[in-house]
Amino acid sequence: MPNIRDIRDRWTPSISGFLILGLIIAAAIWGLIHFQAAIELFHRWPALVVAASVIFIVFILPGFAIIRPNESLVLLFAGSYLGTVNSTGFYWIIPFTSRQRVSRRVNNFNTNTTKVNDKAGNPIEIAAVIVWRVKDSARAVLNVNDYRDFVSVQGETAVRSLASRFPYDSEEGAESLRGSPEQISTDLQEELSQRLEVAGVEVLEARLSHLAYAPEIAVAMLRKQQAEAVVRARRIITANAVDIVEQSIKTLEEGGTVELDQAERARLVNNLLVALVSDRDAQPVLDLGP
């Protein structure tokens, strides 16, 4: 039995519908011009005229088909795949074929917001928007029962799988759902492309459209994020304050403005650091001691 992945779009014989229509119109004009001869022909060979009429109604007329832009026509004949017509236009195709139209237009699909545990085990809510189109009409029709439903189910499955492989947030530059949007989008698109290849669907773009902690832990995780933000800010402020103090003391001593002993230098460093690091406005202190 052949593998379903071997089914692909292939060319099928089709004739320009205008050519066949032109022949029909030419025959009709000939009949009108030679009306008397046509009547005599009917009286002489009625069976032939009836047979020609049946062939025209049964075989010729059902063969006409119009293919709109970004549309394909998948043809089945006697239960077998005959081919696909992808070109836009007016055609005459082999009659008695089963025909299924497939849109090749670009589609947007938003997955449902799903609650799932990230790599660290935290419950999160996640959803994605997927931009896709049918690339191989034969696969879309013959390999899966309903390719639109297939895209929907596989899209949500891929989002769940992605969420379980990455933490919601991380430090030190590690990849995370919130901190690495471009890499996450690339990984999601690649996984979806692999899953949807059997249905002949091409994934043009895939991005997270919703990402949040689940309500039961949202408040606690928000406090954690705020605390981490404060710690990072304090580290930056302290590091810059130390640089400022070092530069200030160096400038004072090199310029000969003041001469500081070890104790005076320590007190100056302490006062400058307090003034720079404190979250309150610095207050001037007058030293009135001897």
C-alpha positions in Angstrom: 0.0 0.0 0.0 1.6 3.4 -1.0 2.5 5.9 1.8 0.0 8.8 2.0 3.0 11.2 2.0 3.6 10.1 -1.7 0.4 11.8 -2.8 1.3 15.2 -4.4 -0.2 17.6 -6.9 0.3 16.5 -10.5 -0.7 17.9 -13.8 -3.9 16.6 -15.4 -5.1 17.1 -19.0 -7.4 20.1 -19.5 -8.5 22.0 -22.6 -9.3 25.6 -22.9 -13.0 26.0 -22.4 -13.1 28.8 -24.9 -11.8 26.4 -27.6 -14.6 23.9 -27.0 -17.2 26.7 -26.6 -16.0 28.1 -29.9 -16.5 24.8 -31.7 -20.0 24.5 -30.2 -20.8 28.1 -31.4 -19.4 27.3 -34.8 -21.5 24.2 -35.1 -24.6 26.1 -34.1 -23.9 28.8 -36.7 -23.4 26.2 -39.3 -26.7 24.6 -38.4 -28.5 28.0 -38.7 -26.9 28.7 -42.1 -27.6 25.2 -43.4 -30.9 24.9 -41.6 -32.6 23.0 -44.4 -29.7 20.6 -44.7 -29.8 20.0 -40.9 -33.5 19.2 -41.2 -32.9 16.8 -44.0 -30.0 15.2 -42.0 -32.4 14.7 -39.0 -35.0 13.0 -41.2 -32.4 10.9 -42.9 -30.4 9.8 -39.7 -32.5 10.6 -36.6 -30.6 8.2 -34.5 -27.3 9.9 -35.3 -28.7 13.3 -34.4 -30.2 12.0 -31.1 -26.8 10.3 -30.3 -24.9 13.5 -31.0 -27.4 15.5 -28.8 -26.9 13.0 -25.9 -23.1 13.1 -26.2 -23.3 16.9 -26.2 -25.5 17.0 -23.1 -23.9 14.1 -21.1 -20.2 14.4 -22.1 -19.5 18.0 -23.3 -21.5 20.3 -21.0 -20.5 18.7 -17.7 -16.8 19.1 -18.6 -16.7 22.9 -18.3 -15.2 24.4 -15.1 -14.0 27.8 -14.0 -10.9 28.1 -11.8 -10.7 31.3 -9.8 -7.5 33.0 -8.7 -5.7 31.3 -5.8 -7.9 28.2 -6.2 -7.3 24.6 -7.2 -9.5 21.8 -8.5 -8.6 18.3 -7.3 -10.0 15.6 -9.7 -10.9 12.0 -8.9 -11.9 9.5 -11.6 -13.3 6.1 -10.7 -12.0 6.5 -7.1 -8.5 7.3 -8.2 -6.6 10.5 -8.0 -6.5 11.9 -11.5 -4.7 15.3 -11.0 -5.0 18.9 -10.0 -5.8 22.0 -12.0 -4.0 25.0 -10.5 -4.1 27.5 -13.4 -6.7 30.2 -13.3 -9.2 30.2 -16.2 -12.0 28.6 -18.1 -11.4 24.9 -18.9 -13.0 21.8 -20.3 -12.0 18.8 -18.1 -12.7 15.1 -18.5 -16.3 14.5 -17.5 -17.6 12.1 -14.8 -14.8 13.2 -12.5 -15.3 14.0 -8.8 -14.1 17.6 -8.3 -13.2 19.3 -5.1 -12.3 23.0 -4.9 -9.5 24.0 -2.6 -8.7 27.6 -1.7 -5.0 28.5 -1.7 -5.5 31.9 -0.1 -3.7 32.9 3.0 -5.5 32.1 6.3 -5.2 33.3 9.9 -5.9 31.0 12.7 -5.9 32.0 16.4 -5.6 29.0 18.8 -7.7 29.0 21.9 -6.1 30.3 25.1 -4.8 27.2 26.8 -3.6 26.6 30.4 -0.5 24.5 30.5 2.6 24.1 32.7 5.9 25.6 31.4 9.3 23.9 31.8 9.6 25.1 35.4 6.1 23.6 36.2 4.4 27.0 36.6 0.8 27.1 35.2 0.6 29.6 32.4 -2.0 30.7 29.8 -0.8 30.7 26.2 -2.2 31.2 22.7 -0.8 31.8 19.2 -1.7 33.2 15.8 -0.8 31.0 12.8 -0.7 32.3 9.2 -1.0 29.4 6.7 -2.1 28.4 3.2 -2.6 25.2 1.3 0.5 24.5 -0.8 -0.4 21.0 -2.1 -4.1 20.6 -2.8 -4.0 16.9 -3.4 -2.5 16.3 0.1 -5.0 18.6 1.7 -7.9 16.7 0.2 -6.7 13.1 0.2 -4.4 12.8 3.1 -6.6 14.2 5.9 -10.3 14.2 6.5 -10.7 18.0 7.0 -7.5 20.0 6.5 -8.9 23.1 8.3 -9.8 21.0 11.4 -6.4 19.4 11.1 -4.6 22.8 11.2 -6.7 23.7 14.3 -5.9 20.6 16.3 -2.2 20.5 15.3 -1.8 24.2 16.0 -3.0 23.8 19.6 -0.9 20.7 20.1 2.2 22.5 18.9 1.6 25.4 21.2 1.3 23.0 24.2 4.4 21.2 23.2 6.3 24.5 22.9 5.2 25.8 26.3 6.4 22.7 28.0 9.9 23.0 26.6 10.6 26.6 27.8 10.2 28.5 31.1 7.9 31.5 31.2 10.9 33.7 32.2 14.5 33.2 32.9 17.7 35.1 33.9 21.2 35.2 32.5 20.1 35.3 28.9 18.6 31.8 28.8 15.8 31.3 26.2 12.3 31.8 27.6 8.7 32.3 26.4 8.7 35.9 27.4 12.3 36.8 26.8 13.0 35.2 23.4 10.0 36.0 21.2 11.8 35.6 17.9 13.3 32.3 18.7 10.0 31.0 20.1 8.3 32.1 16.9 10.9 30.3 14.8 10.6 27.1 16.9 6.8 27.1 16.7 6.8 27.7 12.9 9.3 24.8 12.4 7.3 22.4 14.6 4.0 23.3 12.9 5.6 22.9 9.4 6.6 19.4 10.3 3.2 18.5 11.7 1.2 20.0 8.8 3.4 18.7 5.9 1.2 15.6 5.6 -1.8 17.9 4.9 0.1 19.9 2.2 -0.1 23.1 4.4 2.6 25.7 4.4 3.1 27.8 7.6 4.0 31.3 6.7 4.2 32.7 10.3 3.5 31.6 13.8 3.7 33.9 16.8 2.4 33.9 20.4 -0.6 36.2 20.7 -1.2 35.7 24.5 1.1 34.8 27.3 0.4 35.2 31.0 0.7 33.4 34.3 -2.4 31.5 35.3 -4.7 33.6 37.6 -4.0 31.4 40.7 -0.3 32.4 40.7 -0.4 35.7 38.8 -0.2 37.9 41.9 2.7 36.0 43.5 4.7 35.9 40.2 4.1 39.6 39.7 5.6 40.3 43.1 8.5 38.1 42.3 9.1 39.9 39.0 8.9 43.3 40.8 11.4 42.1 43.5 13.8 40.9 40.8 13.5 44.2 38.9 14.3 46.1 42.1 17.4 43.9 42.8 18.6 44.4 39.2 18.1 48.1 39.4 20.0 48.3 42.8 22.9 46.4 41.3 23.1 48.9 38.4 22.8 51.9 40.7 25.5 50.6 43.1 27.9 49.7 40.4 27.6 53.1 38.8 27.8 54.8 42.2 31.1 53.1 43.0 32.5 54.2 39.6 31.4 57.8 40.3 33.0 57.8 43.8 36.3 56.4 42.5 36.4 59.0 39.8 35.5 61.8 42.2 38.2 61.0 44.7 40.8 60.5 41.9 39.9 64.0 40.4 40.1 65.7 43.8 43.5 64.2 44.7 45.1 64.6 41.3 43.9 68.3 41.1 45.4 69.1 44.5 42.1 70.4 45.7 42.2 68.5 49.0 44.5 66.1 50.7 42.7 63.2 52.3 44.1 60.8 54.8 42.7 57.2 55.1 39.9 58.1 57.6 38.8 61.2 55.7 38.7 59.2 52.4 36.6 56.5 54.0 34.1 59.0 55.4 33.9 60.8 52.0 33.3 57.5 50.2 30.6 56.6 52.7 28.9 59.9 52.3 29.0 59.9 48.5 27.7 56.3 48.4 24.8 57.1 50.7 23.9 60.2 48.7 24.1 58.3 45.4 22.5 55.0 46.3 19.8 56.3 48.7 16.3 56.6 47.3 15.8 59.8 49.3 17.1 63.3 48.5 20.5 64.0 50.0 20.6 66.5 52.9 23.6 68.8 53.4 25.6 68.1 56.5 27.8 70.8 58.0 30.8 69.5 59.9 31.4 72.1 62.8 33.9 70.0 64.6 37.5 71.2 65.2 
